[in-house]
Amino acid sequence: MYNEKKQGNETPHGPTPNKEAIMPDIHCHILPAIDDGATNLEVSLAMARLSAASGVDTIIATPHFGCDDVNAKSREIMADSAVVS
């Protein structure tokens, strides 16, 4: 069994996030009530807090929407992005 002593700033789950490093989440369904992701603003903000605590410093929202409602959905996405930001 391999049992090495933890060094420096490591936790039982691995190293703690380096706050100086750039850590983006490039696929996230964080916008509230848009698709199968966050169901409301409270859930969106909880997701953002968990991401930040894990070292993520940038989130790229990637909501699903169909071509039949592009204009209406685009306005909704822009409004939700402003609120979550």
Residue pairs with C-beta under 8 A, 6 or more apart in sequence:
6 12
8 15
9 15
9 16
10 16
17 23
17 54
17 55
18 55
19 55
21 55
22 57
22 58
23 55
23 56
23 57
23 58
24 56
24 57
24 58
24 59
24 60
25 51
25 56
25 58
25 59
25 60
26 60
26 62
27 60
27 62
28 37
28 47
28 51
28 59
28 60
28 61
28 62
29 35
29 36
29 37
29 38
29 61
29 62
29 63
29 64
30 37
30 38
30 44
30 47
30 48
30 59
30 61
30 84
31 37
31 38
31 44
31 61
31 63
31 77
31 80
31 81
31 84
32 38
32 39
32 40
32 41
32 43
32 44
32 80
32 83
32 84
33 39
33 40
33 80
34 63
34 64
34 65
34 73
34 76
34 77
34 80
35 63
35 64
35 65
36 64
37 47
37 63
38 44
38 47
41 83
41 84
44 80
44 84
45 84
48 59
48 84
51 59
61 77
61 81
61 84
63 73
63 77
65 73
65 77
66 73
